[in-house]
């Protein structure tokens, strides 16, 4: 299964090379986190190689935090942008 994942990641990275940084990160986020996690968190900012992600529910904050280093590597690799850190912010309830 890993070779197929590597192929998909390589193809995605090449296809995103001409997109805006925001579009690149959005597409990379879904591929890096997977649909379940990506649906519960969204990228809200990218500045100085840090991606800020808003998490919709406190229950998802811990799993995302545990995957921070893997997600950071995958976002950098897939988007082709310098990503050195991820900051998770819990979405405020209205």
PyMOL Python script that loads the backbone (N, CA, C, O; Angstrom):
from pymol import cmd

cmd.read_pdbstr("""\
ATOM      1  N   UNK A   1       0.807  -1.190   0.000  1.00  0.00           N
ATOM      2  CA  UNK A   1       0.000   0.000   0.000  1.00  0.00           C
ATOM      3  C   UNK A   1       0.859   1.267   0.000  1.00  0.00           C
ATOM      4  O   UNK A   1       0.467   2.272  -0.593  1.00  0.00           O
ATOM      5  N   UNK A   2       2.005   1.236   0.644  1.00  0.00           N
ATOM      6  CA  UNK A   2       2.882   2.407   0.720  1.00  0.00           C
ATOM      7  C   UNK A   2       3.342   2.885  -0.657  1.00  0.00           C
ATOM      8  O   UNK A   2       3.346   4.094  -0.890  1.00  0.00           O
ATOM      9  N   UNK A   3       3.736   1.989  -1.597  1.00  0.00           N
ATOM     10  CA  UNK A   3       4.136   2.486  -2.914  1.00  0.00           C
ATOM     11  C   UNK A   3       3.019   3.254  -3.625  1.00  0.00           C
ATOM     12  O   UNK A   3       3.295   4.243  -4.304  1.00  0.00           O
ATOM     13  N   UNK A   4       1.782   2.823  -3.486  1.00  0.00           N
ATOM     14  CA  UNK A   4       0.664   3.532  -4.102  1.00  0.00           C
ATOM     15  C   UNK A   4       0.499   4.909  -3.469  1.00  0.00           C
ATOM     16  O   UNK A   4       0.260   5.895  -4.167  1.00  0.00           O
ATOM     17  N   UNK A   5       0.626   4.973  -2.155  1.00  0.00           N
ATOM     18  CA  UNK A   5       0.525   6.253  -1.447  1.00  0.00           C
ATOM     19  C   UNK A   5       1.635   7.190  -1.902  1.00  0.00           C
ATOM     20  O   UNK A   5       1.384   8.370  -2.146  1.00  0.00           O
ATOM     21  N   UNK A   6       2.847   6.687  -2.020  1.00  0.00           N
ATOM     22  CA  UNK A   6       3.971   7.504  -2.477  1.00  0.00           C
ATOM     23  C   UNK A   6       3.731   8.036  -3.887  1.00  0.00           C
ATOM     24  O   UNK A   6       4.034   9.194  -4.174  1.00  0.00           O
ATOM     25  N   UNK A   7       3.190   7.200  -4.765  1.00  0.00           N
ATOM     26  CA  UNK A   7       2.897   7.610  -6.136  1.00  0.00           C
ATOM     27  C   UNK A   7       1.857   8.727  -6.147  1.00  0.00           C
ATOM     28  O   UNK A   7       2.012   9.718  -6.861  1.00  0.00           O
ATOM     29  N   UNK A   8       0.809   8.567  -5.362  1.00  0.00           N
ATOM     30  CA  UNK A   8      -0.257   9.576  -5.304  1.00  0.00           C
ATOM     31  C   UNK A   8       0.286  10.887  -4.752  1.00  0.00           C
ATOM     32  O   UNK A   8      -0.032  11.958  -5.269  1.00  0.00           O
ATOM     33  N   UNK A   9       1.098  10.809  -3.714  1.00  0.00           N
ATOM     34  CA  UNK A   9       1.682  12.020  -3.133  1.00  0.00           C
ATOM     35  C   UNK A   9       2.582  12.724  -4.136  1.00  0.00           C
ATOM     36  O   UNK A   9       2.531  13.949  -4.249  1.00  0.00           O
ATOM     37  N   UNK A  10       3.398  11.986  -4.862  1.00  0.00           N
ATOM     38  CA  UNK A  10       4.293  12.580  -5.851  1.00  0.00           C
ATOM     39  C   UNK A  10       3.493  13.248  -6.973  1.00  0.00           C
ATOM     40  O   UNK A  10       3.832  14.346  -7.414  1.00  0.00           O
ATOM     41  N   UNK A  11       2.445  12.589  -7.423  1.00  0.00           N
ATOM     42  CA  UNK A  11       1.606  13.144  -8.486  1.00  0.00           C
ATOM     43  C   UNK A  11       0.898  14.411  -8.003  1.00  0.00           C
ATOM     44  O   UNK A  11       0.824  15.399  -8.735  1.00  0.00           O
ATOM     45  N   UNK A  12       0.382  14.384  -6.787  1.00  0.00           N
ATOM     46  CA  UNK A  12      -0.288  15.551  -6.239  1.00  0.00           C
ATOM     47  C   UNK A  12       0.671  16.729  -6.128  1.00  0.00           C
ATOM     48  O   UNK A  12       0.327  17.849  -6.505  1.00  0.00           O
ATOM     49  N   UNK A  13       1.859  16.484  -5.617  1.00  0.00           N
ATOM     50  CA  UNK A  13       2.852  17.552  -5.466  1.00  0.00           C
ATOM     51  C   UNK A  13       3.170  18.192  -6.822  1.00  0.00           C
ATOM     52  O   UNK A  13       3.267  19.415  -6.923  1.00  0.00           O
ATOM     53  N   UNK A  14       3.331  17.377  -7.853  1.00  0.00           N
ATOM     54  CA  UNK A  14       3.614  17.921  -9.191  1.00  0.00           C
ATOM     55  C   UNK A  14       2.431  18.724  -9.718  1.00  0.00           C
ATOM     56  O   UNK A  14       2.621  19.793 -10.299  1.00  0.00           O
ATOM     57  N   UNK A  15       1.224  18.227  -9.524  1.00  0.00           N
ATOM     58  CA  UNK A  15       0.053  18.906 -10.074  1.00  0.00           C
ATOM     59  C   UNK A  15      -0.255  20.212  -9.348  1.00  0.00           C
ATOM     60  O   UNK A  15      -0.909  21.086  -9.917  1.00  0.00           O
ATOM     61  N   UNK A  16       0.195  20.362  -8.124  1.00  0.00           N
ATOM     62  CA  UNK A  16      -0.070  21.584  -7.359  1.00  0.00           C
ATOM     63  C   UNK A  16       0.974  22.674  -7.572  1.00  0.00           C
ATOM     64  O   UNK A  16       0.812  23.787  -7.073  1.00  0.00           O
ATOM     65  N   UNK A  17       2.018  22.376  -8.288  1.00  0.00           N
ATOM     66  CA  UNK A  17       3.157  23.302  -8.374  1.00  0.00           C
ATOM     67  C   UNK A  17       2.791  24.681  -8.908  1.00  0.00           C
ATOM     68  O   UNK A  17       3.496  25.642  -8.603  1.00  0.00           O
ATOM     69  N   UNK A  18       1.729  24.824  -9.688  1.00  0.00           N
ATOM     70  CA  UNK A  18       1.371  26.124 -10.246  1.00  0.00           C
ATOM     71  C   UNK A  18       0.209  26.792  -9.510  1.00  0.00           C
ATOM     72  O   UNK A  18      -0.169  27.911  -9.855  1.00  0.00           O
ATOM     73  N   UNK A  19      -0.352  26.141  -8.524  1.00  0.00           N
ATOM     74  CA  UNK A  19      -1.482  26.700  -7.771  1.00  0.00           C
ATOM     75  C   UNK A  19      -0.994  27.714  -6.744  1.00  0.00           C
ATOM     76  O   UNK A  19       0.197  27.786  -6.444  1.00  0.00           O
ATOM     77  N   UNK A  20      -1.920  28.489  -6.213  1.00  0.00           N
ATOM     78  CA  UNK A  20      -1.588  29.466  -5.174  1.00  0.00           C
ATOM     79  C   UNK A  20      -1.173  28.721  -3.905  1.00  0.00           C
ATOM     80  O   UNK A  20      -1.538  27.559  -3.728  1.00  0.00           O
ATOM     81  N   UNK A  21      -0.414  29.374  -3.018  1.00  0.00           N
ATOM     82  CA  UNK A  21      -0.038  28.718  -1.764  1.00  0.00           C
ATOM     83  C   UNK A  21      -1.244  28.210  -0.967  1.00  0.00           C
ATOM     84  O   UNK A  21      -1.195  27.127  -0.383  1.00  0.00           O
ATOM     85  N   UNK A  22      -2.320  28.994  -0.945  1.00  0.00           N
ATOM     86  CA  UNK A  22      -3.511  28.585  -0.204  1.00  0.00           C
ATOM     87  C   UNK A  22      -4.129  27.317  -0.797  1.00  0.00           C
ATOM     88  O   UNK A  22      -4.492  26.397  -0.064  1.00  0.00           O
ATOM     89  N   UNK A  23      -4.247  27.275  -2.117  1.00  0.00           N
ATOM     90  CA  UNK A  23      -4.812  26.101  -2.781  1.00  0.00           C
ATOM     91  C   UNK A  23      -3.910  24.884  -2.592  1.00  0.00           C
ATOM     92  O   UNK A  23      -4.388  23.768  -2.392  1.00  0.00           O
ATOM     93  N   UNK A  24      -2.612  25.114  -2.658  1.00  0.00           N
ATOM     94  CA  UNK A  24      -1.666  24.014  -2.465  1.00  0.00           C
ATOM     95  C   UNK A  24      -1.801  23.416  -1.075  1.00  0.00           C
ATOM     96  O   UNK A  24      -1.826  22.196  -0.915  1.00  0.00           O
ATOM     97  N   UNK A  25      -1.888  24.286  -0.063  1.00  0.00           N
ATOM     98  CA  UNK A  25      -2.025  23.803   1.314  1.00  0.00           C
ATOM     99  C   UNK A  25      -3.359  23.109   1.548  1.00  0.00           C
ATOM    100  O   UNK A  25      -3.406  22.092   2.240  1.00  0.00           O
ATOM    101  N   UNK A  26      -4.437  23.631   0.989  1.00  0.00           N
ATOM    102  CA  UNK A  26      -5.751  22.994   1.151  1.00  0.00           C
ATOM    103  C   UNK A  26      -5.752  21.578   0.578  1.00  0.00           C
ATOM    104  O   UNK A  26      -6.213  20.641   1.230  1.00  0.00           O
ATOM    105  N   UNK A  27      -5.243  21.427  -0.623  1.00  0.00           N
ATOM    106  CA  UNK A  27      -5.193  20.098  -1.241  1.00  0.00           C
ATOM    107  C   UNK A  27      -4.240  19.183  -0.478  1.00  0.00           C
ATOM    108  O   UNK A  27      -4.535  18.007  -0.264  1.00  0.00           O
ATOM    109  N   UNK A  28      -3.117  19.721  -0.077  1.00  0.00           N
ATOM    110  CA  UNK A  28      -2.137  18.927   0.666  1.00  0.00           C
ATOM    111  C   UNK A  28      -2.700  18.506   2.022  1.00  0.00           C
ATOM    112  O   UNK A  28      -2.427  17.401   2.490  1.00  0.00           O
ATOM    113  N   UNK A  29      -3.491  19.387   2.660  1.00  0.00           N
ATOM    114  CA  UNK A  29      -4.055  19.078   3.968  1.00  0.00           C
ATOM    115  C   UNK A  29      -4.956  17.844   3.906  1.00  0.00           C
ATOM    116  O   UNK A  29      -4.851  16.957   4.753  1.00  0.00           O
ATOM    117  N   UNK A  30      -5.817  17.785   2.933  1.00  0.00           N
ATOM    118  CA  UNK A  30      -6.716  16.637   2.801  1.00  0.00           C
ATOM    119  C   UNK A  30      -5.919  15.359   2.569  1.00  0.00           C
ATOM    120  O   UNK A  30      -6.237  14.318   3.145  1.00  0.00           O
ATOM    121  N   UNK A  31      -4.898  15.427   1.740  1.00  0.00           N
ATOM    122  CA  UNK A  31      -4.077  14.237   1.476  1.00  0.00           C
ATOM    123  C   UNK A  31      -3.236  13.856   2.686  1.00  0.00           C
ATOM    124  O   UNK A  31      -3.066  12.669   2.965  1.00  0.00           O
ATOM    125  N   UNK A  32      -2.711  14.831   3.403  1.00  0.00           N
ATOM    126  CA  UNK A  32      -1.838  14.547   4.545  1.00  0.00           C
ATOM    127  C   UNK A  32      -2.620  14.022   5.742  1.00  0.00           C
ATOM    128  O   UNK A  32      -2.187  13.076   6.400  1.00  0.00           O
ATOM    129  N   UNK A  33      -3.761  14.624   6.027  1.00  0.00           N
ATOM    130  CA  UNK A  33      -4.521  14.269   7.225  1.00  0.00           C
ATOM    131  C   UNK A  33      -5.510  13.132   6.994  1.00  0.00           C
ATOM    132  O   UNK A  33      -5.884  12.428   7.932  1.00  0.00           O
ATOM    133  N   UNK A  34      -5.927  12.955   5.754  1.00  0.00           N
ATOM    134  CA  UNK A  34      -6.992  11.994   5.482  1.00  0.00           C
ATOM    135  C   UNK A  34      -8.336  12.685   5.621  1.00  0.00           C
ATOM    136  O   UNK A  34      -8.454  13.716   6.284  1.00  0.00           O
ATOM    137  N   UNK A  35      -9.337  12.113   4.994  1.00  0.00           N
ATOM    138  CA  UNK A  35     -10.640  12.778   4.955  1.00  0.00           C
ATOM    139  C   UNK A  35     -11.266  12.995   6.336  1.00  0.00           C
ATOM    140  O   UNK A  35     -11.850  14.048   6.592  1.00  0.00           O
ATOM    141  N   UNK A  36     -11.148  12.012   7.219  1.00  0.00           N
ATOM    142  CA  UNK A  36     -11.794  12.125   8.535  1.00  0.00           C
ATOM    143  C   UNK A  36     -11.228  13.287   9.346  1.00  0.00           C
ATOM    144  O   UNK A  36     -11.984  14.102   9.876  1.00  0.00           O
ATOM    145  N   UNK A  37      -9.902  13.366   9.443  1.00  0.00           N
ATOM    146  CA  UNK A  37      -9.289  14.459  10.197  1.00  0.00           C
ATOM    147  C   UNK A  37      -9.441  15.791   9.471  1.00  0.00           C
ATOM    148  O   UNK A  37      -9.735  16.809  10.097  1.00  0.00           O
ATOM    149  N   UNK A  38      -9.245  15.790   8.170  1.00  0.00           N
ATOM    150  CA  UNK A  38      -9.328  17.035   7.397  1.00  0.00           C
ATOM    151  C   UNK A  38     -10.718  17.653   7.465  1.00  0.00           C
ATOM    152  O   UNK A  38     -10.858  18.874   7.401  1.00  0.00           O
ATOM    153  N   UNK A  39     -11.740  16.823   7.593  1.00  0.00           N
ATOM    154  CA  UNK A  39     -13.108  17.336   7.683  1.00  0.00           C
ATOM    155  C   UNK A  39     -13.382  18.030   9.011  1.00  0.00           C
ATOM    156  O   UNK A  39     -14.343  18.789   9.128  1.00  0.00           O
ATOM    157  N   UNK A  40     -12.554  17.776   9.998  1.00  0.00           N
ATOM    158  CA  UNK A  40     -12.772  18.345  11.329  1.00  0.00           C
ATOM    159  C   UNK A  40     -11.802  19.470  11.668  1.00  0.00           C
ATOM    160  O   UNK A  40     -11.807  19.987  12.785  1.00  0.00           O
ATOM    161  N   UNK A  41     -10.982  19.843  10.714  1.00  0.00           N
ATOM    162  CA  UNK A  41     -10.012  20.911  10.923  1.00  0.00           C
ATOM    163  C   UNK A  41      -9.725  21.570   9.580  1.00  0.00           C
ATOM    164  O   UNK A  41      -9.741  20.914   8.539  1.00  0.00           O
ATOM    165  N   UNK A  42      -9.464  22.872   9.615  1.00  0.00           N
ATOM    166  CA  UNK A  42      -9.198  23.571   8.356  1.00  0.00           C
ATOM    167  C   UNK A  42      -8.049  24.557   8.520  1.00  0.00           C
ATOM    168  O   UNK A  42      -7.822  25.115   9.593  1.00  0.00           O
ATOM    169  N   UNK A  43      -7.346  24.747   7.434  1.00  0.00           N
ATOM    170  CA  UNK A  43      -6.233  25.698   7.418  1.00  0.00           C
ATOM    171  C   UNK A  43      -6.812  27.102   7.382  1.00  0.00           C
ATOM    172  O   UNK A  43      -7.663  27.418   6.550  1.00  0.00           O
ATOM    173  N   UNK A  44      -6.341  27.939   8.294  1.00  0.00           N
ATOM    174  CA  UNK A  44      -6.833  29.317   8.346  1.00  0.00           C
ATOM    175  C   UNK A  44      -5.749  30.340   8.039  1.00  0.00           C
ATOM    176  O   UNK A  44      -6.057  31.491   7.726  1.00  0.00           O
ATOM    177  N   UNK A  45      -4.477  29.935   8.124  1.00  0.00           N
ATOM    178  CA  UNK A  45      -3.405  30.889   7.828  1.00  0.00           C
ATOM    179  C   UNK A  45      -2.101  30.151   7.545  1.00  0.00           C
ATOM    180  O   UNK A  45      -1.871  29.032   8.005  1.00  0.00           O
ATOM    181  N   UNK A  46      -1.259  30.830   6.766  1.00  0.00           N
ATOM    182  CA  UNK A  46       0.085  30.341   6.475  1.00  0.00           C
ATOM    183  C   UNK A  46       0.996  31.553   6.508  1.00  0.00           C
ATOM    184  O   UNK A  46       0.834  32.491   5.727  1.00  0.00           O
ATOM    185  N   UNK A  47       1.971  31.523   7.436  1.00  0.00           N
ATOM    186  CA  UNK A  47       2.859  32.666   7.581  1.00  0.00           C
ATOM    187  C   UNK A  47       4.204  32.195   8.116  1.00  0.00           C
ATOM    188  O   UNK A  47       4.269  31.469   9.108  1.00  0.00           O
ATOM    189  N   UNK A  48       5.256  32.606   7.464  1.00  0.00           N
ATOM    190  CA  UNK A  48       6.619  32.295   7.911  1.00  0.00           C
ATOM    191  C   UNK A  48       6.827  30.806   8.168  1.00  0.00           C
ATOM    192  O   UNK A  48       7.407  30.420   9.183  1.00  0.00           O
ATOM    193  N   UNK A  49       6.360  29.990   7.263  1.00  0.00           N
ATOM    194  CA  UNK A  49       6.523  28.533   7.305  1.00  0.00           C
ATOM    195  C   UNK A  49       5.741  27.864   8.430  1.00  0.00           C
ATOM    196  O   UNK A  49       6.013  26.716   8.780  1.00  0.00           O
ATOM    197  N   UNK A  50       4.765  28.583   8.998  1.00  0.00           N
ATOM    198  CA  UNK A  50       3.878  28.000  10.004  1.00  0.00           C
ATOM    199  C   UNK A  50       2.463  27.969   9.442  1.00  0.00           C
ATOM    200  O   UNK A  50       1.965  28.964   8.915  1.00  0.00           O
ATOM    201  N   UNK A  51       1.828  26.811   9.565  1.00  0.00           N
ATOM    202  CA  UNK A  51       0.453  26.651   9.129  1.00  0.00           C
ATOM    203  C   UNK A  51      -0.429  26.665  10.377  1.00  0.00           C
ATOM    204  O   UNK A  51      -0.202  25.909  11.321  1.00  0.00           O
ATOM    205  N   UNK A  52      -1.435  27.535  10.365  1.00  0.00           N
ATOM    206  CA  UNK A  52      -2.378  27.574  11.484  1.00  0.00           C
ATOM    207  C   UNK A  52      -3.647  26.847  11.070  1.00  0.00           C
ATOM    208  O   UNK A  52      -4.247  27.135  10.034  1.00  0.00           O
ATOM    209  N   UNK A  53      -4.036  25.898  11.908  1.00  0.00           N
ATOM    210  CA  UNK A  53      -5.191  25.052  11.610  1.00  0.00           C
ATOM    211  C   UNK A  53      -6.215  25.202  12.723  1.00  0.00           C
ATOM    212  O   UNK A  53      -5.886  25.082  13.904  1.00  0.00           O
ATOM    213  N   UNK A  54      -7.453  25.463  12.340  1.00  0.00           N
ATOM    214  CA  UNK A  54      -8.545  25.576  13.296  1.00  0.00           C
ATOM    215  C   UNK A  54      -9.235  24.219  13.402  1.00  0.00           C
ATOM    216  O   UNK A  54      -9.645  23.629  12.403  1.00  0.00           O
ATOM    217  N   UNK A  55      -9.350  23.744  14.637  1.00  0.00           N
ATOM    218  CA  UNK A  55      -9.949  22.442  14.924  1.00  0.00           C
ATOM    219  C   UNK A  55     -11.366  22.670  15.427  1.00  0.00           C
ATOM    220  O   UNK A  55     -11.589  23.478  16.329  1.00  0.00           O
ATOM    221  N   UNK A  56     -12.323  21.958  14.843  1.00  0.00           N
ATOM    222  CA  UNK A  56     -13.733  22.187  15.139  1.00  0.00           C
ATOM    223  C   UNK A  56     -14.180  21.654  16.493  1.00  0.00           C
ATOM    224  O   UNK A  56     -15.107  22.194  17.097  1.00  0.00           O
ATOM    225  N   UNK A  57     -13.534  20.606  16.973  1.00  0.00           N
ATOM    226  CA  UNK A  57     -14.003  19.946  18.187  1.00  0.00           C
ATOM    227  C   UNK A  57     -12.816  19.562  19.060  1.00  0.00           C
ATOM    228  O   UNK A  57     -11.805  19.085  18.544  1.00  0.00           O
ATOM    229  N   UNK A  58     -12.915  19.762  20.378  1.00  0.00           N
ATOM    230  CA  UNK A  58     -11.791  19.427  21.255  1.00  0.00           C
ATOM    231  C   UNK A  58     -11.367  17.960  21.180  1.00  0.00           C
ATOM    232  O   UNK A  58     -10.206  17.640  21.433  1.00  0.00           O
ATOM    233  N   UNK A  59     -12.290  17.075  20.838  1.00  0.00           N
ATOM    234  CA  UNK A  59     -11.963  15.653  20.751  1.00  0.00           C
ATOM    235  C   UNK A  59     -10.939  15.366  19.663  1.00  0.00           C
ATOM    236  O   UNK A  59     -10.239  14.356  19.736  1.00  0.00           O
ATOM    237  N   UNK A  60     -10.834  16.221  18.665  1.00  0.00           N
ATOM    238  CA  UNK A  60      -9.909  16.001  17.557  1.00  0.00           C
ATOM    239  C   UNK A  60      -8.569  16.698  17.765  1.00  0.00           C
ATOM    240  O   UNK A  60      -7.623  16.462  17.014  1.00  0.00           O
ATOM    241  N   UNK A  61      -8.486  17.538  18.762  1.00  0.00           N
ATOM    242  CA  UNK A  61      -7.247  18.263  19.005  1.00  0.00           C
ATOM    243  C   UNK A  61      -6.100  17.328  19.396  1.00  0.00           C
ATOM    244  O   UNK A  61      -4.983  17.489  18.905  1.00  0.00           O
ATOM    245  N   UNK A  62      -6.356  16.367  20.260  1.00  0.00           N
ATOM    246  CA  UNK A  62      -5.309  15.449  20.694  1.00  0.00           C
ATOM    247  C   UNK A  62      -4.767  14.579  19.555  1.00  0.00           C
ATOM    248  O   UNK A  62      -3.550  14.487  19.401  1.00  0.00           O
ATOM    249  N   UNK A  63      -5.631  13.934  18.746  1.00  0.00           N
ATOM    250  CA  UNK A  63      -5.083  13.145  17.637  1.00  0.00           C
ATOM    251  C   UNK A  63      -4.267  13.984  16.652  1.00  0.00           C
ATOM    252  O   UNK A  63      -3.232  13.535  16.159  1.00  0.00           O
ATOM    253  N   UNK A  64      -4.733  15.197  16.370  1.00  0.00           N
ATOM    254  CA  UNK A  64      -3.994  16.070  15.458  1.00  0.00           C
ATOM    255  C   UNK A  64      -2.652  16.479  16.048  1.00  0.00           C
ATOM    256  O   UNK A  64      -1.639  16.496  15.348  1.00  0.00           O
ATOM    257  N   UNK A  65      -2.647  16.803  17.313  1.00  0.00           N
ATOM    258  CA  UNK A  65      -1.405  17.188  17.978  1.00  0.00           C
ATOM    259  C   UNK A  65      -0.407  16.035  17.978  1.00  0.00           C
ATOM    260  O   UNK A  65       0.791  16.247  17.788  1.00  0.00           O
ATOM    261  N   UNK A  66      -0.897  14.820  18.192  1.00  0.00           N
ATOM    262  CA  UNK A  66      -0.021  13.648  18.188  1.00  0.00           C
ATOM    263  C   UNK A  66       0.604  13.414  16.816  1.00  0.00           C
ATOM    264  O   UNK A  66       1.695  12.854  16.716  1.00  0.00           O
ATOM    265  N   UNK A  67      -0.080  13.838  15.768  1.00  0.00           N
ATOM    266  CA  UNK A  67       0.416  13.652  14.395  1.00  0.00           C
ATOM    267  C   UNK A  67       1.144  14.876  13.846  1.00  0.00           C
ATOM    268  O   UNK A  67       1.474  14.917  12.660  1.00  0.00           O
ATOM    269  N   UNK A  68       1.395  15.864  14.687  1.00  0.00           N
ATOM    270  CA  UNK A  68       1.957  17.145  14.230  1.00  0.00           C
ATOM    271  C   UNK A  68       3.205  16.986  13.356  1.00  0.00           C
ATOM    272  O   UNK A  68       3.271  17.576  12.278  1.00  0.00           O
ATOM    273  N   UNK A  69       4.189  16.208  13.793  1.00  0.00           N
ATOM    274  CA  UNK A  69       5.439  16.120  13.020  1.00  0.00           C
ATOM    275  C   UNK A  69       5.211  15.438  11.668  1.00  0.00           C
ATOM    276  O   UNK A  69       5.787  15.861  10.666  1.00  0.00           O
ATOM    277  N   UNK A  70       4.389  14.401  11.623  1.00  0.00           N
ATOM    278  CA  UNK A  70       4.088  13.733  10.346  1.00  0.00           C
ATOM    279  C   UNK A  70       3.311  14.675   9.427  1.00  0.00           C
ATOM    280  O   UNK A  70       3.612  14.775   8.237  1.00  0.00           O
ATOM    281  N   UNK A  71       2.322  15.359   9.975  1.00  0.00           N
ATOM    282  CA  UNK A  71       1.538  16.285   9.165  1.00  0.00           C
ATOM    283  C   UNK A  71       2.392  17.431   8.639  1.00  0.00           C
ATOM    284  O   UNK A  71       2.209  17.870   7.503  1.00  0.00           O
ATOM    285  N   UNK A  72       3.315  17.915   9.446  1.00  0.00           N
ATOM    286  CA  UNK A  72       4.223  18.982   9.017  1.00  0.00           C
ATOM    287  C   UNK A  72       5.065  18.517   7.831  1.00  0.00           C
ATOM    288  O   UNK A  72       5.177  19.221   6.828  1.00  0.00           O
ATOM    289  N   UNK A  73       5.656  17.330   7.950  1.00  0.00           N
ATOM    290  CA  UNK A  73       6.464  16.783   6.843  1.00  0.00           C
ATOM    291  C   UNK A  73       5.622  16.592   5.586  1.00  0.00           C
ATOM    292  O   UNK A  73       6.037  16.968   4.490  1.00  0.00           O
ATOM    293  N   UNK A  74       4.437  16.004   5.750  1.00  0.00           N
ATOM    294  CA  UNK A  74       3.582  15.734   4.590  1.00  0.00           C
ATOM    295  C   UNK A  74       3.095  17.019   3.937  1.00  0.00           C
ATOM    296  O   UNK A  74       3.059  17.105   2.709  1.00  0.00           O
ATOM    297  N   UNK A  75       2.720  18.019   4.726  1.00  0.00           N
ATOM    298  CA  UNK A  75       2.282  19.288   4.137  1.00  0.00           C
ATOM    299  C   UNK A  75       3.404  19.939   3.331  1.00  0.00           C
ATOM    300  O   UNK A  75       3.171  20.458   2.239  1.00  0.00           O
ATOM    301  N   UNK A  76       4.607  19.910   3.867  1.00  0.00           N
ATOM    302  CA  UNK A  76       5.750  20.481   3.144  1.00  0.00           C
ATOM    303  C   UNK A  76       6.009  19.721   1.849  1.00  0.00           C
ATOM    304  O   UNK A  76       6.193  20.320   0.789  1.00  0.00           O
ATOM    305  N   UNK A  77       6.021  18.412   1.947  1.00  0.00           N
ATOM    306  CA  UNK A  77       6.315  17.571   0.785  1.00  0.00           C
ATOM    307  C   UNK A  77       5.246  17.715  -0.303  1.00  0.00           C
ATOM    308  O   UNK A  77       5.569  17.867  -1.481  1.00  0.00           O
ATOM    309  N   UNK A  78       3.989  17.667   0.096  1.00  0.00           N
ATOM    310  CA  UNK A  78       2.897  17.708  -0.877  1.00  0.00           C
ATOM    311  C   UNK A  78       2.670  19.090  -1.471  1.00  0.00           C
ATOM    312  O   UNK A  78       2.380  19.214  -2.661  1.00  0.00           O
ATOM    313  N   UNK A  79       2.797  20.122  -0.660  1.00  0.00           N
ATOM    314  CA  UNK A  79       2.511  21.471  -1.152  1.00  0.00           C
ATOM    315  C   UNK A  79       3.702  22.086  -1.873  1.00  0.00           C
ATOM    316  O   UNK A  79       3.536  22.976  -2.706  1.00  0.00           O
ATOM    317  N   UNK A  80       4.914  21.607  -1.550  1.00  0.00           N
ATOM    318  CA  UNK A  80       6.110  22.209  -2.114  1.00  0.00           C
ATOM    319  C   UNK A  80       6.449  23.539  -1.457  1.00  0.00           C
ATOM    320  O   UNK A  80       7.278  24.291  -1.968  1.00  0.00           O
ATOM    321  N   UNK A  81       5.820  23.829  -0.343  1.00  0.00           N
ATOM    322  CA  UNK A  81       6.059  25.075   0.392  1.00  0.00           C
ATOM    323  C   UNK A  81       6.876  24.779   1.640  1.00  0.00           C
ATOM    324  O   UNK A  81       6.826  23.665   2.160  1.00  0.00           O
ATOM    325  N   UNK A  82       7.625  25.755   2.126  1.00  0.00           N
ATOM    326  CA  UNK A  82       8.329  25.531   3.387  1.00  0.00           C
ATOM    327  C   UNK A  82       7.318  25.491   4.537  1.00  0.00           C
ATOM    328  O   UNK A  82       6.643  26.482   4.817  1.00  0.00           O
ATOM    329  N   UNK A  83       7.226  24.359   5.185  1.00  0.00           N
ATOM    330  CA  UNK A  83       6.359  24.205   6.358  1.00  0.00           C
ATOM    331  C   UNK A  83       7.235  23.636   7.462  1.00  0.00           C
ATOM    332  O   UNK A  83       7.720  22.509   7.364  1.00  0.00           O
ATOM    333  N   UNK A  84       7.435  24.420   8.510  1.00  0.00           N
ATOM    334  CA  UNK A  84       8.290  23.991   9.617  1.00  0.00           C
ATOM    335  C   UNK A  84       7.505  23.694  10.889  1.00  0.00           C
ATOM    336  O   UNK A  84       7.999  23.023  11.794  1.00  0.00           O
ATOM    337  N   UNK A  85       6.257  24.211  10.945  1.00  0.00           N
ATOM    338  CA  UNK A  85       5.466  23.997  12.154  1.00  0.00           C
ATOM    339  C   UNK A  85       3.985  24.115  11.831  1.00  0.00           C
ATOM    340  O   UNK A  85       3.587  24.731  10.842  1.00  0.00           O
ATOM    341  N   UNK A  86       3.186  23.507  12.692  1.00  0.00           N
ATOM    342  CA  UNK A  86       1.736  23.606  12.613  1.00  0.00           C
ATOM    343  C   UNK A  86       1.245  24.072  13.978  1.00  0.00           C
ATOM    344  O   UNK A  86       1.673  23.571  15.018  1.00  0.00           O
ATOM    345  N   UNK A  87       0.349  25.028  13.949  1.00  0.00           N
ATOM    346  CA  UNK A  87      -0.286  25.524  15.162  1.00  0.00           C
ATOM    347  C   UNK A  87      -1.756  25.145  15.100  1.00  0.00           C
ATOM    348  O   UNK A  87      -2.435  25.462  14.123  1.00  0.00           O
ATOM    349  N   UNK A  88      -2.256  24.475  16.125  1.00  0.00           N
ATOM    350  CA  UNK A  88      -3.658  24.089  16.187  1.00  0.00           C
ATOM    351  C   UNK A  88      -4.406  25.013  17.128  1.00  0.00           C
ATOM    352  O   UNK A  88      -3.994  25.207  18.272  1.00  0.00           O
ATOM    353  N   UNK A  89      -5.507  25.586  16.653  1.00  0.00           N
ATOM    354  CA  UNK A  89      -6.357  26.450  17.465  1.00  0.00           C
ATOM    355  C   UNK A  89      -7.743  25.820  17.529  1.00  0.00           C
ATOM    356  O   UNK A  89      -8.282  25.377  16.514  1.00  0.00           O
ATOM    357  N   UNK A  90      -8.305  25.784  18.712  1.00  0.00           N
ATOM    358  CA  UNK A  90      -9.643  25.246  18.886  1.00  0.00           C
ATOM    359  C   UNK A  90     -10.663  26.304  18.459  1.00  0.00           C
ATOM    360  O   UNK A  90     -10.588  27.456  18.885  1.00  0.00           O
ATOM    361  N   UNK A  91     -11.611  25.902  17.618  1.00  0.00           N
ATOM    362  CA  UNK A  91     -12.645  26.822  17.141  1.00  0.00           C
ATOM    363  C   UNK A  91     -13.518  27.243  18.312  1.00  0.00           C
ATOM    364  O   UNK A  91     -13.941  26.416  19.119  1.00  0.00           O
ATOM    365  N   UNK A  92     -13.777  28.525  18.391  1.00  0.00           N
ATOM    366  CA  UNK A  92     -14.620  29.044  19.454  1.00  0.00           C
ATOM    367  C   UNK A  92     -16.085  28.780  19.127  1.00  0.00           C
ATOM    368  O   UNK A  92     -16.523  28.945  17.989  1.00  0.00           O
ATOM    369  N   UNK A  93     -16.820  28.375  20.128  1.00  0.00           N
ATOM    370  CA  UNK A  93     -18.252  28.133  19.969  1.00  0.00           C
ATOM    371  C   UNK A  93     -18.991  29.472  19.941  1.00  0.00           C
ATOM    372  O   UNK A  93     -18.648  30.384  20.693  1.00  0.00           O
ATOM    373  N   UNK A  94     -20.003  29.594  19.077  1.00  0.00           N
ATOM    374  CA  UNK A  94     -20.761  30.860  18.990  1.00  0.00           C
ATOM    375  C   UNK A  94     -21.590  31.118  20.244  1.00  0.00           C
ATOM    376  O   UNK A  94     -22.280  32.133  20.330  1.00  0.00           O
TER     377      UNK A  94
END
""", "prot")
cmd.dss("prot")
cmd.show_as("cartoon", "prot")
cmd.util.cbc("prot")
cmd.orient("prot")
